[in-house]
Amino acid sequence: MNPVELARPDIRALQPYSSARMEARGGAIALNANESPWPPFDNDAGWNRYPDPQPAALLERLAGLYGVDATQVLIGRGSDEGIDLLVRAFCAAGRDAILISPPTFGMYAVCARVQGADVVEAPLRGNGALDVDAVLARVTPAVKLVFVCAPNNPSGAGVPRAAILRLAEALAGRALLVVDEAYVEFVEPGSDCGSVAGCVGAIPNLAVLRTLSKAWALAGVRIGMLLADARVIALLRKLMPPYPLPAPCAEAALRAVSRAGERAMRERVAVTLRERARLRAALANLACVREVLPSQANFLTVRFHDADAALAGLLESGIVVRDVRRYPNLGDALRLTLGTHTENDRVLQALRACAEQPA
């Protein structure tokens, strides 16, 4: 089945804007885009010219990293842009819906509500696991997109590949399954919760979100990718602004995902995994901690006997963490990003002091 048939008919029929850079390249003298012929003051990096909408070298490198074809990659400004484009292309206001499994990343619901689309919920199980049967039971003809965050944010739980592939198969012809793999580089080696990116293309209704903001340490550059059937990518390019990627950001991304950059990323991920195990064990022994949730991400979500006191104690020590108590089933929890060894020791020191405070 062509997954684009699930998209809005008006978007499928849309005549996209054609930018000067898309219409013509090359030539010695560029007079087709109303750019300045002079570089900006004190800068000769070529920033007076509009950037390539989808830089070929970066596309090819990312496609190689994820085991897909370059026609199956869309580069945008963080994963958020991929989520927004999918919702706008597949969900008509007042008619269509997305499905999510809370507690999960909040931008799926925000993008849907901004679009005027309904949000159907199939909550995670009490142990944080994805309930595939509950998801399938909640899918109606209105549901066009099913989002699965794997590993999940804010809980940190991984999602087995078998569950995702089963879900994708069951949704074929009914909805696009969007797997958000923002944290997948931090999955424990040998786990059954690894990436499904390599299945894109073979499964037409499977889309995968990836980002350079976490393991690749480029949160400030805002580069995210959507991997999907080439027909879905071509559809979404109709909706993108003509020049979505600032040239300095594309250049920084290409350096970061080089062979040397990849080796550095993997070394840092290994350090983060060791810190995750160390901090999890140490937190579990603190009197103020009720439970440390299992995590396959670069954070730990921790239940406290008194989350207010823990939050205040951390803030008093100059440590900012994420209060996730607004999420269902996490009413006593804080999310702690894994920092350096020294930073993690500071967290333990602050929480030990908190635990020693008189009641």
C-alpha positions as CSV (number, residue, x, y, z in Angstrom):
1,M,0.0,0.0,0.0
2,N,1.1,3.5,-0.7
3,P,1.3,5.2,2.7
4,V,0.6,8.6,1.2
5,E,-3.0,7.5,0.6
6,L,-3.5,8.0,4.3
7,A,-2.5,11.7,4.0
8,R,-4.9,14.6,3.5
9,P,-6.2,14.8,0.0
10,D,-5.6,18.6,-0.2
11,I,-2.0,18.1,0.8
12,R,-1.5,15.3,-1.8
13,A,-2.8,17.7,-4.4
14,L,-0.8,20.7,-3.2
15,Q,1.4,22.5,-5.6
16,P,4.5,23.2,-3.5
17,Y,6.5,26.4,-3.6
18,S,9.5,26.2,-5.9
19,S,12.5,28.0,-4.6
20,A,15.3,29.5,-6.8
21,R,17.8,27.0,-5.4
22,M,15.5,24.1,-6.3
23,E,14.9,25.3,-9.8
24,A,18.5,26.0,-10.9
25,R,22.0,25.2,-9.6
26,G,25.5,25.8,-10.9
27,G,26.5,28.7,-13.1
28,A,29.2,31.2,-12.5
29,I,26.9,34.1,-11.7
30,A,23.9,33.6,-9.5
31,L,21.2,36.2,-10.1
32,N,18.1,34.2,-9.6
33,A,17.4,34.5,-5.8
34,N,17.6,38.2,-5.0
35,E,20.6,37.6,-2.7
36,S,23.2,40.1,-1.9
37,P,26.2,39.8,-4.2
38,W,28.5,40.6,-1.2
39,P,29.3,38.5,1.8
40,P,28.2,39.8,5.2
41,F,30.5,42.1,7.2
42,D,33.7,40.3,8.4
43,N,32.6,36.9,7.1
44,D,33.4,35.1,3.8
45,A,31.7,31.8,4.5
46,G,29.2,32.3,1.7
47,W,26.3,33.1,4.0
48,N,25.0,35.7,1.6
49,R,23.6,32.8,-0.5
50,Y,20.6,30.7,0.5
51,P,21.6,27.2,1.8
52,D,20.9,23.9,0.1
53,P,17.4,22.8,1.2
54,Q,18.6,19.2,1.8
55,P,22.5,19.1,1.6
56,A,23.4,16.0,-0.5
57,A,26.6,15.1,1.5
58,L,24.7,15.2,4.8
59,L,21.8,13.2,3.4
60,E,24.1,10.5,2.1
61,R,26.0,10.3,5.4
62,L,22.9,10.0,7.5
63,A,21.4,7.5,5.1
64,G,24.5,5.4,5.5
65,L,24.4,5.7,9.3
66,Y,20.8,4.5,9.5
67,G,20.9,1.9,6.7
68,V,18.3,3.5,4.4
69,D,18.3,5.2,1.0
70,A,18.9,9.0,0.8
71,T,15.4,9.3,-0.7
72,Q,14.1,8.0,2.6
73,V,15.6,10.8,4.7
74,L,14.2,14.2,5.5
75,I,16.4,16.6,7.5
76,G,14.7,19.2,9.6
77,R,15.1,21.5,12.5
78,G,15.0,18.9,15.3
79,S,12.6,16.0,15.6
80,D,9.9,18.5,16.5
81,E,9.7,19.6,12.9
82,G,9.3,16.0,11.7
83,I,6.4,15.6,14.1
84,D,4.8,18.8,13.1
85,L,5.1,18.0,9.3
86,L,3.6,14.6,9.8
87,V,0.6,15.9,11.7
88,R,-0.1,18.7,9.2
89,A,0.2,16.3,6.3
90,F,-1.9,13.4,7.6
91,C,-4.4,15.0,10.0
92,A,-7.2,17.3,8.9
93,A,-8.6,19.6,11.5
94,G,-11.8,18.3,13.2
95,R,-11.7,15.0,11.4
96,D,-8.5,13.0,12.0
97,A,-6.6,12.0,15.1
98,I,-3.3,10.8,16.4
99,L,-2.8,8.0,19.0
100,I,-0.3,8.2,21.9
101,S,0.6,6.1,24.9
102,P,1.0,8.4,27.9
103,P,3.1,9.2,29.8
104,T,5.1,10.1,26.8
105,F,6.8,13.0,24.9
106,G,4.4,16.0,25.0
107,M,5.0,17.4,21.5
108,Y,2.9,14.7,19.8
109,A,-0.2,16.0,21.5
110,V,0.7,19.6,21.2
111,C,1.2,19.4,17.4
112,A,-2.1,17.6,17.0
113,R,-4.0,20.1,19.1
114,V,-2.5,23.0,17.3
115,Q,-3.6,21.3,14.0
116,G,-7.1,20.8,15.4
117,A,-6.7,17.0,15.4
118,D,-8.0,14.7,18.2
119,V,-5.7,12.9,20.5
120,V,-6.6,9.3,21.3
121,E,-4.8,7.7,24.3
122,A,-3.8,4.1,25.0
123,P,-1.8,4.4,28.3
124,L,1.4,2.4,28.9
125,R,1.1,-0.5,31.3
126,G,1.7,0.1,35.0
127,N,5.3,-1.2,34.5
128,G,5.9,1.4,31.7
129,A,5.7,-1.2,28.9
130,L,3.9,-0.4,25.6
131,D,0.5,-2.2,25.5
132,V,0.2,-3.2,21.8
133,D,-3.2,-4.8,22.2
134,A,-4.6,-1.7,23.9
135,V,-3.1,0.5,21.1
136,L,-4.7,-1.6,18.4
137,A,-8.0,-1.6,20.3
138,R,-8.1,2.2,20.4
139,V,-7.3,2.7,16.7
140,T,-10.3,4.0,14.8
141,P,-10.6,5.1,11.1
142,A,-9.9,8.7,12.3
143,V,-6.4,7.7,13.6
144,K,-3.9,8.5,10.9
145,L,-0.7,8.5,13.1
146,V,0.3,6.3,16.0
147,F,3.3,7.6,17.9
148,V,5.6,5.4,19.9
149,C,8.5,6.9,21.8
150,A,11.3,4.2,22.0
151,P,13.0,4.5,24.5
152,N,10.2,6.4,26.1
153,N,10.5,10.0,27.4
154,P,9.9,10.7,30.3
155,S,10.0,7.2,31.8
156,G,13.1,5.9,30.0
157,A,11.7,2.4,29.3
158,G,12.8,0.7,26.1
159,V,10.3,-0.8,23.6
160,P,11.1,-4.3,22.2
161,R,11.6,-4.3,18.4
162,A,9.2,-7.2,18.2
163,A,6.4,-5.1,19.7
164,I,7.0,-2.3,17.2
165,L,7.1,-4.6,14.2
166,R,4.0,-6.3,15.3
167,L,2.2,-3.0,15.7
168,A,3.4,-1.8,12.3
169,E,2.1,-4.9,10.6
170,A,-1.3,-4.6,12.3
171,L,-1.6,-1.0,11.3
172,A,-0.7,-1.5,7.6
173,G,-3.3,0.3,5.5
174,R,-4.8,1.9,8.5
175,A,-2.3,4.3,10.0
176,L,1.4,5.4,9.9
177,L,3.4,4.1,12.8
178,V,5.9,6.8,13.9
179,V,8.7,5.6,16.2
180,D,10.6,8.3,18.0
181,E,14.2,7.0,18.5
182,A,15.6,10.2,20.0
183,Y,17.4,8.1,22.7
184,V,18.0,4.8,20.9
185,E,21.8,5.3,20.9
186,F,21.7,4.8,24.7
187,V,20.0,1.4,24.6
188,E,22.0,-1.3,26.4
189,P,24.1,-3.3,23.9
190,G,22.5,-6.7,23.3
191,S,19.0,-5.5,24.3
192,D,16.0,-6.4,22.3
193,C,15.0,-2.7,22.3
194,G,17.3,-1.6,19.4
195,S,16.5,0.6,16.4
196,V,14.0,-0.3,13.7
197,A,15.4,2.3,11.3
198,G,16.7,-0.4,9.0
199,C,13.1,-1.6,8.4
200,V,12.0,1.7,6.9
201,G,11.1,1.2,3.2
202,A,10.5,-2.5,3.7
203,I,7.5,-1.5,5.9
204,P,5.8,1.3,4.0
205,N,3.7,2.5,7.0
206,L,6.8,2.8,9.3
207,A,8.4,6.2,10.0
208,V,11.3,6.8,12.4
209,L,12.4,10.0,14.0
210,R,16.1,10.5,14.8
211,T,18.0,13.4,16.2
212,L,21.5,14.8,16.6
213,S,20.5,16.6,19.8
214,K,21.2,13.7,22.3
215,A,24.0,11.2,21.7
216,W,25.6,13.4,19.0
217,A,25.8,16.5,21.4
218,L,24.3,19.0,18.9
219,A,21.2,20.2,20.7
220,G,22.1,23.8,20.0
221,V,22.3,23.2,16.2
222,R,18.7,21.7,15.9
223,I,19.1,18.9,13.4
224,G,16.6,16.1,13.3
225,M,15.7,13.5,10.7
226,L,12.6,11.7,9.6
227,L,13.2,8.3,8.0
228,A,10.2,7.0,6.0
229,D,9.0,5.6,2.7
230,A,10.4,7.9,-0.1
231,R,6.8,8.8,-1.1
232,V,6.1,10.1,2.4
233,I,9.4,12.1,2.3
234,A,8.4,13.6,-1.0
235,L,5.0,14.6,0.3
236,L,6.5,16.3,3.4
237,R,9.0,18.3,1.4
238,K,6.0,20.0,-0.1
239,L,5.2,21.5,3.3
240,M,8.7,22.5,4.4
241,P,9.9,26.1,4.2
242,P,12.1,26.5,1.1
243,Y,15.4,26.8,3.0
244,P,14.9,25.0,6.4
245,L,18.6,24.3,7.3
246,P,20.9,27.2,8.1
247,A,24.3,26.6,6.4
248,P,26.3,26.7,9.7
249,C,24.0,24.1,11.2
250,A,24.4,21.8,8.2
251,E,28.1,22.2,8.3
252,A,28.3,21.4,12.0
253,A,26.1,18.4,11.6
254,L,28.3,17.0,8.8
255,R,31.4,17.3,10.9
256,A,29.7,15.7,13.9
257,V,28.6,12.6,12.0
258,S,31.9,12.1,10.3
259,R,33.7,8.8,11.0
260,A,35.8,10.4,13.7
261,G,32.7,12.1,15.1
262,E,30.9,8.8,15.2
263,R,33.8,7.2,17.2
264,A,33.7,10.1,19.7
265,M,29.9,9.7,20.0
266,R,30.2,6.0,20.8
267,E,32.9,6.5,23.4
268,R,30.7,9.1,25.2
269,V,27.7,6.9,25.0
270,A,29.7,4.1,26.7
271,V,30.6,6.5,29.5
272,T,27.0,7.5,29.8
273,L,25.9,3.9,30.1
274,R,28.4,3.3,32.9
275,E,27.3,6.4,34.7
276,R,23.6,5.3,34.3
277,A,24.4,2.0,36.0
278,R,26.4,3.6,38.8
279,L,23.9,6.4,39.5
280,R,21.0,4.0,39.4
281,A,22.5,1.7,42.0
282,A,23.5,4.6,44.2
283,L,20.1,6.3,44.0
284,A,18.3,3.1,44.9
285,N,20.2,3.0,48.2
286,L,19.1,6.5,49.3
287,A,16.5,6.8,52.0
288,C,14.6,9.6,50.1
289,V,14.2,7.5,46.9
290,R,11.2,5.3,46.5
291,E,12.1,3.8,43.1
292,V,14.5,4.3,40.2
293,L,12.7,3.4,36.9
294,P,14.6,1.2,34.5
295,S,16.1,3.4,31.7
296,Q,17.5,2.8,28.2
297,A,18.0,6.6,27.8
298,N,20.5,9.2,29.0
299,F,18.3,10.0,32.0
300,L,16.9,8.4,35.1
301,T,13.4,9.0,36.3
302,V,13.2,8.6,40.0
303,R,10.3,8.3,42.4
304,F,10.8,10.1,45.7
305,H,9.0,9.8,49.0
306,D,8.9,13.6,49.0
307,A,9.6,14.9,45.5
308,D,9.1,18.6,46.7
309,A,11.9,18.2,49.2
310,A,14.2,16.5,46.7
311,L,13.6,19.1,44.1
312,A,14.2,21.9,46.6
313,G,17.4,20.2,47.8
314,L,18.8,19.8,44.3
315,L,17.9,23.4,43.5
316,E,19.6,24.6,46.7
317,S,22.8,22.9,45.4
318,G,22.4,24.6,42.0
319,I,21.2,21.5,40.2
320,V,18.3,21.8,37.9
321,V,16.3,18.6,37.0
322,R,13.0,18.1,35.2
323,D,9.8,17.9,37.3
324,V,7.7,15.3,35.6
325,R,5.0,15.0,38.2
326,R,2.3,16.4,35.8
327,Y,2.5,13.2,33.7
328,P,0.1,10.3,34.5
329,N,1.6,7.7,36.8
330,L,4.6,9.8,37.6
331,G,3.1,12.0,40.3
332,D,6.1,11.5,42.6
333,A,8.9,11.5,40.1
334,L,11.7,13.8,38.9
335,R,13.8,13.2,35.7
336,L,17.6,13.4,36.1
337,T,19.7,13.8,33.0
338,L,23.0,11.9,33.3
339,G,25.8,14.4,33.4
340,T,29.6,14.0,33.9
341,H,30.9,11.8,36.7
342,T,31.5,14.9,38.8
343,E,28.0,16.3,38.1
344,N,26.4,13.0,39.0
345,D,28.4,12.9,42.3
346,R,26.9,16.3,43.0
347,V,23.4,15.0,42.5
348,L,24.1,12.1,45.0
349,Q,25.6,14.5,47.5
350,A,22.6,16.8,47.4
351,L,20.1,14.0,47.7
352,R,22.1,12.4,50.6
353,A,21.9,15.8,52.4
354,C,18.2,15.9,51.6
355,A,17.7,12.4,53.1
356,E,19.4,13.4,56.2
357,Q,17.1,16.4,56.8
358,P,14.8,15.9,59.9
359,A,11.2,15.2,58.9
